[in-house]
């Protein structure tokens, strides 16, 4: 068990490092449409406004699945609006835009990143904008949660006597992967021009995780309603 846990952490850490290397390379791009720009107050306020609009749009959906979400809006808003006052948020760059486990390939040589087309429900104009690299990070962290919960949903039901044990194991697996990925990413990017302040990076990451989960709930309601509870659970549990 200890060896397996160490292997998981090592694999996720390597993915975190590759993700950091990808972002550092993109931060070195040149050209009118590609060169990075410092994240300023206008960007931070724009992102906060955008996430709040996404959240309120989801809350307004007429579906019992999201009925509990309004009670959690204040906590979610606090985490979102915390990005407005960041002092060292780093650079805005061209990013992957739809970064999750389905967009990477693990081979004997390491990790390979695939498909830079961005989120399919976003406009082309939105996908071409410069964003914080923490949007990609948030997507991958959400993907670890998805992998654990969907694997369970596809194989068993809450009626299974071992359901609660499997849920706990899945969450432990996701947590270990998330922590290892994030630690490696921060180790590679901290104190660089890309993300000079790890504290600001964490605040941005948390806000973008909310935005990603909001997007996921909307996507699942439209395409796979039986999976909507997976990202919704993250929103209901998120606190500032």
C-alpha positions, 0 to 999 in steps of 0.5 A: 500500500505504501509503495502504491501511494508513493507511485501515485504521488510520483506520477502526479508530481511528474504531471505537475512538473510537466504542466509547469514546464508547459506554462513556462514555455508558453510564457516565453512566447513572442508575437502580438497574439502570443506574448504574455502580459502582466495580470492587472487589476482590470483582468482580475476584476474581469475574471471575478465578474465572469466567474460570478456570472457563470455561478449565478447563471447556474443557480438560475437553472430550473433543475432540482439538482442545483436547488441547494446551490443558492445557500452556498453562494456567499461562501463561493463568492468570497473565494471568487472575489478574493482575487480582486485584490491580489498584488502579485498574480503573475502573467497572463499567457495563452494556455491549454484551456481544457486541461484534464486527464483526458488531454494527457498521455502517459508513456514510458518517456513521460507525459505528453500533452494533447489537444490545445483547442480549449473548452468546447462550450467557450467561444473561439474568442474566449479561448484565444484570450490570455489567461492565468495558467492557474485555469489549466491547473484548476482543470487538472485538479478537478479531473482528479476528483472526477476520475475517482468519483466517476470510476465509482459511479460506473461500477457500483451504487450507494446500495453496495455495503462497501460504498462508503469505504470506496468513496473514502478511498476514492477521495483519498486517492484524489487528494494524494494526486492533487497534493502531489501535482500542486506541490510539484507545480508550485516548486517549478513556478514559484518565484518566477515571473509567471507566478511570483507569489505562491499565496496569490497562485493558490487564491487564483487556483481556488477561484478557477476551480469554482469556475471549472466546477460550475462549467462542469455542472452545466455541461453534465446537466446538458449531456450526462445528467447522471454525473452532475452530482460529481462537480456539484459536490465540490461546489457544495463543499467549497469554503473560503 
